[in-house]
Amino acid sequence: AFMPDTENRLTLLTKWLWQIATNQRAALMDLLRETGFEPVHARNFNALAVAGWWINSCLLRRSSMDRYQIKLFDMSVPIMRRIEALLPLPGQSLICVARTR
């Protein structure tokens, strides 16, 4: 499952994800259990992208990213991974691994 990690980070780009379920870790775990899955691991990631999403969606009021923004983001991922490994920042997104029971 993939969804924004906190409600205040929902923007024009991510509102459709909110309709899937609440974005809280506990709610996601409950949803997985209720639907026959056993959560194995969950973690936040993509912390440094929060600023970019906020600027693009809230400040610039865009509903999508252009290809140059996507390319710039893709090029910065290796650097962001290293920084996020050193800093315990809350992530923009939550990723969860689950298995069927």
C-alpha positions as CSV (number, residue, x, y, z in Angstrom):
1,A,0.0,0.0,0.0
2,F,1.2,3.5,-0.7
3,M,-0.3,6.7,0.8
4,P,0.7,10.0,2.2
5,D,2.0,9.7,5.8
6,T,0.2,12.7,7.4
7,E,-3.0,14.5,6.6
8,N,-1.4,17.9,6.6
9,R,0.8,16.9,3.7
10,L,-2.1,16.1,1.4
11,T,-2.0,18.4,-1.6
12,L,-3.7,18.6,-5.0
13,L,-1.3,15.9,-6.1
14,T,-2.1,13.4,-3.4
15,K,-5.7,13.9,-2.4
16,W,-6.9,10.9,-4.4
17,L,-4.7,8.7,-2.2
18,W,-6.6,9.9,0.9
19,Q,-9.7,8.2,-0.3
20,I,-8.2,4.8,-0.1
21,A,-7.9,4.9,3.7
22,T,-6.6,7.1,6.5
23,N,-2.9,7.9,6.2
24,Q,-2.0,6.9,9.8
25,R,0.2,3.9,10.3
26,A,-2.1,2.3,12.8
27,A,-5.1,2.7,10.5
28,L,-3.2,1.2,7.6
29,M,-2.2,-1.8,9.8
30,D,-5.8,-2.2,10.9
31,L,-7.0,-2.1,7.4
32,L,-4.5,-4.7,6.3
33,R,-5.5,-7.0,9.1
34,E,-9.2,-6.6,8.4
35,T,-8.7,-7.6,4.8
36,G,-6.7,-10.7,5.5
37,F,-3.2,-9.5,5.5
38,E,-0.5,-9.6,8.1
39,P,1.7,-6.5,8.2
40,V,5.4,-7.4,8.2
41,H,7.2,-4.0,8.0
42,A,6.2,-0.4,7.6
43,R,8.5,2.7,7.3
44,N,8.3,6.3,6.3
45,F,10.3,7.5,3.4
46,N,10.7,10.5,1.0
47,A,11.1,13.1,3.8
48,L,13.0,15.6,1.8
49,A,10.4,15.7,-1.0
50,V,7.9,17.4,1.4
51,A,9.2,20.9,0.5
52,G,9.0,20.2,-3.2
53,W,5.4,18.9,-3.0
54,W,4.3,21.8,-0.8
55,I,5.9,24.5,-3.1
56,N,4.5,22.9,-6.2
57,S,1.0,22.2,-5.0
58,C,0.3,24.8,-2.3
59,L,2.4,27.8,-3.4
60,L,2.3,27.3,-7.1
61,R,-1.2,25.7,-7.1
62,R,-0.2,23.1,-9.6
63,S,-2.1,19.8,-9.9
64,S,0.8,17.9,-11.6
65,M,4.5,18.1,-12.1
66,D,6.1,18.8,-15.4
67,R,8.8,16.5,-16.9
68,Y,11.6,18.8,-15.8
69,Q,10.5,18.7,-12.2
70,I,10.3,14.9,-12.4
71,K,13.7,14.7,-14.0
72,L,15.2,17.0,-11.3
73,F,13.6,14.9,-8.6
74,D,14.9,11.7,-10.1
75,M,18.4,13.1,-10.3
76,S,18.3,14.1,-6.6
77,V,17.1,10.8,-5.2
78,P,20.6,9.3,-4.6
79,I,21.6,12.4,-2.6
80,M,18.3,12.5,-0.7
81,R,18.6,8.8,0.3
82,R,22.0,9.5,1.9
83,I,20.7,12.5,3.8
84,E,17.5,10.7,4.9
85,A,19.7,7.8,6.2
86,L,21.5,10.2,8.5
87,L,18.5,12.3,9.7
88,P,15.5,10.8,11.4
89,L,12.9,12.9,9.6
90,P,9.3,11.9,9.3
91,G,8.6,10.8,5.8
92,Q,6.1,12.2,3.2
93,S,5.0,8.6,2.4
94,L,4.5,5.4,4.2
95,I,5.4,2.0,2.7
96,C,4.1,-1.2,4.1
97,V,5.0,-4.8,3.4
98,A,2.3,-7.4,4.2
99,R,1.7,-11.0,3.5
100,T,-1.5,-13.0,3.3
101,R,-2.6,-15.0,6.3
